Amino acid sequence: MGERLKLILWICLSILAFLDSGASSKIGICYGRNADNLPSPNKVSDLIQHLNIKFVRIYDANIDVLKAFANTGIELMIGVPNADLLAFAQFQSNVDTWLHNNILPYYPTTKITSISVGLEVTEAPDNATGLLLPAMRNIHTALKKSGLDKKIKISSSHSLAILSRSFPPSSATFSKKHSPFLKPMLEFLVENESPFMIDLYPYYAYRDSSEKVQLEYALFESSSQVVDPATGLLYSNMFDAQLDAIYFALTAMNFKTVKVMVTESGWPSRGSPKETAATPDNALAYDTNLIRHVVGDPGTPAKPGEEIDVYLFSLFNENRKPGIESERNWGMFYANGTSVYALDFTGESTVPVSPSNSSATSPGPSSSPGNSTVIIGGGGGTRKWCVASTQASVTELQTALDWACGPGSVDCSAVQPNQPCFEPDTVLSHASYAFNTYYQQSGANSSDCSFGGVSVEVDKDPSYGNCLYMIAPSTDGMNRTMAGNITGNITAIDSPMASPSSSSEGYRQMVVSVAVSVLLPCFVVSLSLW
């Protein structure tokens, strides 16, 4: 009788394990802070909770940020910067101190679930690959001492450049020069049941090979498919091809069972004059279609149905980042909290989003119906803009314009040729855009709209066509400038959503049905045999 009882209990537990394996994919957001005048961590936490985002990646263990997410239930992935790898790899005591000061005082009130050690170390100029695994092991040792090694996962995010080739996906392999650190690192991930973290950017594949890669293929909008000649698998988008390349590369190294997590993916809303695909339209199309893919049609051609955890990059534009213009314009929000474009985080909208019909959110009263602007922070009750005075001379305006685009650190790429605010090609028009951007980024105070007396404050939105002017924040701490219903546009960023999609609802109903029809009798029989 005892053996029969054990068998029945084993069957019950196996069914539970099967149901648990059907967990949905997750979508999170990357919260970088390499920017001036960002909202406080507390206000960012309010914004993220307002959007019902459940998973957030940060790039260090900043105490103010950790405090801001306390008691929110939001799962945090924290980062160890490359600059700290040497100290972490050299001495266990350094890691123990870091854990004692930066993690233990805030855990579990702040829900830290993973640590990403280093950032794309194979691409770092100082090549810190040799430090990575020792640092990861020391962090694991420190966590184990505190009994957290089973609760907080340890991994490291990598660039797609870690592959020697990525197409066709079935031929993908890791670069041999990375083997000395890669194989033992993967063994560490297997031993600790941690995911392999990868940052995927179809934007770069299109930008660097636009003569070979169609924009629609990069944006999930292709009407045709690309075939992998070795497997016959068909790819309708670049994201799946890149992700499958990682799966095949792991399989080639006999690490087929390692779970893959996409820790960054996104599209810039602005770039240099040559980066013509970096637009709000394309950024909105990419993010929307990626969310829909992850939520509604998970998996890839090589792994259909496989859950895909993805972190969208990024929450804010980060003006202090070096490099070309696009590096500073990956955010869904400007630093002052106004949205760059209105993203439907649920993935449930049935309206197709593509470069031809997506639109940026106008940060002002001229927003089109259905879009919305979320604003964080204070400011005057009346929204104002700062524009060039028509009474100023061209010479005076040019001098002020040069200052704004130079020492004033204004991003003036929008007034360059072929960009939204280039026309009309006049110093007055270009100066108005630059003056207003500086004014808004500086807090929208009257003193920020001086420019030697060649500018004036106005209360009418100067935006026109696709040239969108930033807007001054409203009065309260979390106001919404509405052009439609915000609750209809911004709901959630995890799956299943606050309002379940048809696929997640169907899965929920299946779980309930199985639980009632199978598990309940299963346990009743077990009790009768007890």
Helices and strands as residue ranges (DSSP letters): H 2-20, E 27-30, H 41-50, E 55-57, H 63-68, E 75-80, G 82-84, H 85-90, H 92-102, E 111-119, G 121-123, H 129-145, E 153-159, G 160-162, E 163-165, G 169-171, E 173-174, G 176-178, H 179-191, E 196-199, H 202-208, H 215-218, E 226-227, E 234-235, H 238-252, E 260-265, H 280-296, E 309-312, G 325-328, E 371-374, E 385-388, H 394-405, G 413-415, H 427-441, G 446-448, G 451-453, E 455-458, E 480-483, H 486-489, H 502-514, I 515-519, H 520-529
